[in-house]
Amino acid sequence: MSHPREIAPGATYMITRRVLRRHLLFRPDAAITQLLVYALAVSAPRFGIEVHAFCAMSTHLHLVVTDVNGVLPRFLQFFHRIVALGTKVLRAWEGPVWDHEATSVVRLLTRAAVVEKIAYVLANPVAAGLVRHAREWPGAKVDVGELGCGVLRAARPVAYLDPENPQWPEEVTLPLALPPVVEQDSVDDFRHEVAVELNVQEAQAHSALQQQGRRFLGAERVTKISPYERVTSFEALGERNPTFAVGREQGDARRIAGAAVRAFRASYRAALERWRAGVRSVVFPAGTWWMCTFHGASTSDFGLTV
């Protein structure tokens, strides 16, 4: 049984969802990029999700977002469904698109965590040995200079979406928002911090590939690989799946955040035990989502657990 997760309005997250068995179904090309950007630009405003960073790798998607209304599970369900169904049509793919593992949702609790994880998302193609610099990635992505000021645009894909259905407009735009931890008067400093961290992570990737005797694949070769192939490199299974991040050198922030997570889980499980015993007046901790949404349970606040 998975751990309950607090869903708090206004929380910022790094989200990762992987393709089944590491197939390259999202290999960059014009059609898949159009689908991914359109799906995101349609889904995010529908649920009040603010998008800060985005990178579509061939085998998985990375997002950094803020869940303004505390409905993240609703957004993920809608967005991932559009992506999966559209991909099945574009790739003539039978069977599931997404991996059976749950979506990774990491709550970013500090400005340092936001900076580090946005840089991580942007640097992912470099860390994977695909391109030497993040800006060279040919897939859907956000560049450092676009943080908080860029706009994602896409026309409606021909695949899957009904042009007669008004929920699928002919063209969509999605302004990229600043994370709430960033004050308007410190935008330039924020972009500089991300750029510095991105340079650090790119340099680490360069060093790692050099030590392994490998070369970067290059943007052109990336786009020519069959989307039906699979990544065959070793990937450790059963590693830790963190639910929050505080960034490096943040003092007691990690300890405090860990204690808060444990307290939420303990309170939730105590309430769930009473609920299962038939006590419908039990109050779940603030941030409980699943029990409130699907079973009408009460919480100690208006916060909305998956």
C-alpha positions as CSV (number, residue, x, y, z in Angstrom):
1,M,0.0,0.0,0.0
2,S,1.4,3.4,-1.0
3,H,1.9,6.2,1.5
4,P,-0.8,8.9,1.7
5,R,0.3,12.2,0.2
6,E,-0.8,15.6,1.4
7,I,-2.2,17.8,-1.4
8,A,-1.9,21.4,-0.4
9,P,-3.2,24.4,-2.3
10,G,-0.3,26.6,-3.4
11,A,2.4,23.8,-3.2
12,T,5.1,23.6,-5.9
13,Y,6.1,20.2,-7.3
14,M,8.5,18.4,-9.6
15,I,6.6,15.8,-11.5
16,T,8.0,12.8,-13.5
17,R,6.1,10.3,-15.5
18,R,7.8,7.4,-17.4
19,V,6.9,5.6,-20.6
20,L,6.2,1.8,-20.4
21,R,9.4,-0.2,-20.2
22,R,11.5,2.8,-21.3
23,H,10.3,2.8,-24.9
24,L,11.2,5.9,-26.8
25,L,7.6,6.9,-27.7
26,F,8.3,10.6,-27.0
27,R,11.3,10.7,-29.3
28,P,11.4,14.3,-30.5
29,D,9.6,15.2,-33.7
30,A,7.2,17.9,-34.7
31,A,4.0,15.8,-34.1
32,I,4.8,14.5,-30.6
33,T,6.1,18.0,-29.5
34,Q,2.9,19.5,-30.7
35,L,0.8,17.0,-28.8
36,L,2.7,17.4,-25.6
37,V,2.7,21.2,-25.6
38,Y,-0.9,21.3,-26.6
39,A,-2.0,18.8,-23.9
40,L,-0.1,20.8,-21.2
41,A,-1.4,24.1,-22.4
42,V,-5.0,22.8,-22.4
43,S,-4.8,20.9,-19.1
44,A,-2.9,23.4,-16.8
45,P,-5.4,26.3,-17.0
46,R,-8.4,23.9,-16.6
47,F,-7.2,23.0,-13.1
48,G,-5.4,26.2,-12.1
49,I,-2.0,24.7,-12.5
50,E,0.9,27.2,-13.0
51,V,3.7,25.8,-15.1
52,H,7.3,26.8,-14.4
53,A,9.5,24.3,-16.3
54,F,9.0,21.5,-18.7
55,C,11.2,19.0,-20.5
56,A,9.9,16.1,-22.6
57,M,12.5,13.3,-22.8
58,S,12.1,10.4,-25.2
59,T,11.1,8.1,-22.3
60,H,9.6,10.4,-19.7
61,L,8.2,13.8,-18.9
62,H,9.4,16.3,-16.4
63,L,7.4,19.2,-15.1
64,V,7.8,21.8,-12.3
65,V,4.4,23.3,-11.4
66,T,2.4,25.0,-8.7
67,D,-0.9,23.5,-7.7
68,V,-2.8,26.7,-6.9
69,N,-6.2,25.1,-6.0
70,G,-5.0,21.8,-4.5
71,V,-6.3,19.6,-7.3
72,L,-3.1,18.1,-8.6
73,P,-4.4,14.5,-9.0
74,R,-7.2,15.8,-11.2
75,F,-4.7,17.7,-13.4
76,L,-2.4,14.7,-13.7
77,Q,-5.2,12.3,-14.6
78,F,-6.5,14.7,-17.4
79,F,-3.1,15.6,-18.8
80,H,-1.7,12.1,-18.8
81,R,-4.8,10.7,-20.5
82,I,-4.6,13.2,-23.4
83,V,-0.9,12.5,-23.8
84,A,-1.4,8.7,-23.7
85,L,-4.3,8.6,-26.1
86,G,-2.7,11.0,-28.6
87,T,0.6,9.1,-28.5
88,K,-1.2,5.8,-29.2
89,V,-2.6,7.4,-32.4
90,L,0.6,9.1,-33.5
91,R,2.7,6.0,-32.9
92,A,0.1,3.4,-33.9
93,W,0.8,2.0,-30.5
94,E,-1.3,-0.8,-28.9
95,G,-1.4,-1.2,-25.2
96,P,-0.5,1.2,-22.3
97,V,1.8,4.2,-22.8
98,W,2.7,4.9,-19.2
99,D,4.8,2.8,-16.9
100,H,3.0,0.9,-14.1
101,E,5.0,2.8,-11.5
102,A,3.1,5.7,-9.9
103,T,3.9,9.2,-11.0
104,S,6.8,10.7,-9.1
105,V,5.6,13.9,-7.2
106,V,8.2,15.7,-5.3
107,R,7.1,18.8,-3.3
108,L,9.6,21.6,-3.4
109,L,9.7,23.3,-0.1
110,T,12.3,26.0,-0.5
111,R,13.7,28.4,-3.1
112,A,16.9,26.4,-3.2
113,A,14.9,23.2,-4.0
114,V,13.0,25.0,-6.8
115,V,16.2,26.3,-8.3
116,E,17.9,22.9,-8.2
117,K,15.0,20.9,-9.5
118,I,14.3,23.3,-12.4
119,A,18.0,23.1,-13.3
120,Y,17.7,19.3,-13.0
121,V,14.7,19.2,-15.4
122,L,16.5,21.4,-18.0
123,A,19.7,19.5,-17.7
124,N,18.1,16.1,-18.1
125,P,19.0,15.6,-21.8
126,V,22.6,16.4,-21.0
127,A,22.7,14.1,-18.0
128,A,21.3,11.3,-20.3
129,G,24.2,11.8,-22.7
130,L,22.0,13.1,-25.5
131,V,23.1,16.7,-26.1
132,R,26.1,18.6,-24.8
133,H,24.0,21.6,-23.6
134,A,20.4,21.8,-22.5
135,R,19.5,24.5,-25.1
136,E,20.3,21.9,-27.9
137,W,17.6,19.5,-26.9
138,P,15.2,19.2,-29.9
139,G,12.2,18.1,-27.9
140,A,9.6,20.1,-26.0
141,K,11.3,22.2,-23.3
142,V,11.7,25.5,-21.5
143,D,14.9,27.4,-21.6
144,V,16.4,29.4,-18.7
145,G,15.6,32.8,-20.4
146,E,11.9,31.8,-20.6
147,L,11.4,31.1,-16.9
148,G,8.5,33.3,-15.7
149,C,8.2,35.1,-19.0
150,G,8.0,32.6,-21.9
151,V,4.9,31.3,-23.6
152,L,4.1,27.7,-24.7
153,R,2.1,27.7,-28.0
154,A,0.6,24.9,-30.0
155,A,-2.0,24.3,-32.6
156,R,-4.5,21.5,-32.1
157,P,-3.0,18.1,-33.1
158,V,-4.8,16.3,-35.9
159,A,-4.4,13.0,-33.9
160,Y,-7.2,12.0,-31.5
161,L,-8.7,15.4,-30.6
162,D,-12.1,16.2,-32.1
163,P,-12.0,19.6,-33.8
164,E,-15.8,19.9,-33.3
165,N,-15.4,19.6,-29.5
166,P,-15.2,23.1,-28.0
167,Q,-12.9,21.9,-25.2
168,W,-10.1,21.5,-27.8
169,P,-9.5,25.0,-29.3
170,E,-7.7,25.4,-32.6
171,E,-4.7,27.0,-30.9
172,V,-3.6,27.4,-27.3
173,T,-1.1,29.5,-25.4
174,L,0.3,29.0,-21.9
175,P,2.3,31.7,-20.2
176,L,5.1,30.3,-18.0
177,A,4.6,31.5,-14.4
178,L,7.2,32.4,-11.8
179,P,7.3,30.0,-8.8
180,P,5.6,31.6,-5.8
181,V,8.9,31.5,-3.8
182,V,10.3,34.1,-6.3
183,E,9.5,37.7,-5.7
184,Q,8.8,39.8,-8.7
185,D,11.8,42.1,-7.9
186,S,14.2,39.1,-7.8
187,V,13.3,37.5,-11.2
188,D,16.7,38.2,-12.7
189,D,18.5,36.8,-9.7
190,F,16.3,33.7,-9.9
191,R,17.1,33.1,-13.5
192,H,20.8,33.6,-12.8
193,E,20.7,31.1,-9.9
194,V,19.1,28.5,-12.2
195,A,21.6,29.2,-15.0
196,V,24.5,28.8,-12.5
197,E,23.0,25.5,-11.2
198,L,22.4,24.3,-14.8
199,N,26.0,25.0,-15.7
200,V,27.1,22.9,-12.6
201,Q,24.9,20.0,-13.6
202,E,26.0,20.1,-17.2
203,A,29.6,20.1,-16.2
204,Q,29.0,17.1,-13.9
205,A,27.4,15.3,-16.9
206,H,30.3,16.1,-19.1
207,S,32.7,14.7,-16.6
208,A,30.7,11.6,-16.0
209,L,30.5,10.8,-19.7
210,Q,34.2,11.4,-20.2
211,Q,35.0,9.0,-17.3
212,Q,32.8,6.4,-19.0
213,G,34.4,6.9,-22.3
214,R,31.1,7.9,-23.9
215,R,30.2,10.7,-26.3
216,F,27.0,12.7,-26.6
217,L,24.6,11.3,-29.1
218,G,23.7,14.7,-30.6
219,A,20.4,16.3,-31.5
220,E,20.3,15.1,-35.1
221,R,20.8,11.4,-34.1
222,V,18.3,11.7,-31.3
223,T,15.5,12.5,-33.8
224,K,16.4,9.6,-36.0
225,I,16.1,6.8,-33.4
226,S,13.0,4.7,-33.8
227,P,10.3,5.5,-31.2
228,Y,9.7,1.8,-30.8
229,E,13.1,1.0,-29.5
230,R,13.8,0.8,-25.8
231,V,16.6,2.3,-23.6
232,T,18.7,-0.7,-22.6
233,S,21.2,0.9,-20.2
234,F,21.1,-0.2,-16.6
235,E,18.6,1.5,-14.3
236,A,18.5,0.6,-10.6
237,L,15.1,-0.5,-9.3
238,G,13.7,0.0,-5.8
239,E,15.6,3.2,-5.1
240,R,14.2,5.8,-2.7
241,N,11.3,7.8,-4.1
242,P,11.4,11.1,-2.3
243,T,8.2,13.0,-1.7
244,F,9.8,16.4,-0.9
245,A,13.0,18.3,-1.5
246,V,14.6,21.2,0.4
247,G,17.8,21.7,-1.6
248,R,21.4,21.6,-0.4
249,E,22.7,23.3,2.7
250,Q,19.3,24.2,4.1
251,G,20.0,23.6,7.8
252,D,17.2,21.9,9.6
253,A,14.7,22.2,6.8
254,R,15.0,18.5,5.8
255,R,14.5,17.3,9.4
256,I,11.5,19.6,9.9
257,A,9.9,18.6,6.6
258,G,10.5,14.9,7.3
259,A,8.8,15.2,10.7
260,A,5.8,17.0,9.1
261,V,5.4,14.2,6.5
262,R,5.5,11.5,9.3
263,A,3.0,13.4,11.4
264,F,0.6,13.8,8.4
265,R,0.8,10.1,7.6
266,A,0.3,9.0,11.2
267,S,-2.7,11.3,11.6
268,Y,-4.2,10.1,8.3
269,R,-3.8,6.4,9.1
270,A,-5.3,6.9,12.6
271,A,-8.3,8.6,10.9
272,L,-8.6,6.0,8.3
273,E,-8.6,3.2,10.9
274,R,-11.6,4.9,12.6
275,W,-13.3,5.4,9.3
276,R,-13.0,1.7,8.5
277,A,-14.5,1.0,11.9
278,G,-17.6,2.9,10.8
279,V,-16.9,6.3,12.5
280,R,-18.0,8.7,9.7
281,S,-17.5,11.8,11.9
282,V,-13.8,11.3,12.0
283,V,-11.7,14.3,10.9
284,F,-8.8,13.7,8.5
285,P,-5.7,15.9,8.5
286,A,-5.7,19.0,6.3
287,G,-4.3,18.1,2.9
288,T,-6.3,14.8,2.6
289,W,-7.6,14.6,-1.0
290,W,-8.7,11.1,-1.9
291,M,-11.0,10.5,1.1
292,C,-12.5,13.9,0.7
293,T,-13.1,13.8,-3.0
294,F,-14.4,10.2,-3.4
295,H,-15.9,9.5,0.1
296,G,-17.0,12.8,1.4
297,A,-14.7,12.7,4.5
298,S,-14.1,15.9,6.6
299,T,-10.8,17.5,7.2
300,S,-9.4,19.8,9.8
301,D,-9.0,22.5,7.2
302,F,-10.1,23.2,3.7
303,G,-6.9,21.7,2.2
304,L,-7.6,19.0,-0.2
305,T,-4.2,12.4,-0.3
306,V,-3.8,10.4,-3.2
